[in-house]
Amino acid sequence: MDVEWDAGDLGCGELVLELRLRMDAMPPGCILKLVARDSGAPADIPAWCRMTGHGLVEAAHPVYWIRRKES
């Protein structure tokens, strides 16, 4: 794990906007440990990863490990 972010109860809209900024700031291949307690996160985080190409390494709500995509 390279970076950790506790997003607390941020809802989907704010969560994915901030997640995008944080992932863009990371070097390719790095892993973000995300803690997201929002009830929609179990559906939203995997969907966001599929749409953006970032890899969902593991998900155990409220903790998600996401690998930054290569370039």
Secondary structure as GFF3:
##gff-version 3
##sequence-region A 1 71
A	DSSP	beta_strand	3	8	.	.	.	ID=ss1
A	DSSP	alpha_helix	12	24	.	.	.	ID=ss2
A	DSSP	beta_strand	31	36	.	.	.	ID=ss3
A	DSSP	alpha_helix	41	52	.	.	.	ID=ss4
A	DSSP	beta_strand	55	60	.	.	.	ID=ss5
A	DSSP	beta_strand	63	67	.	.	.	ID=ss6
###
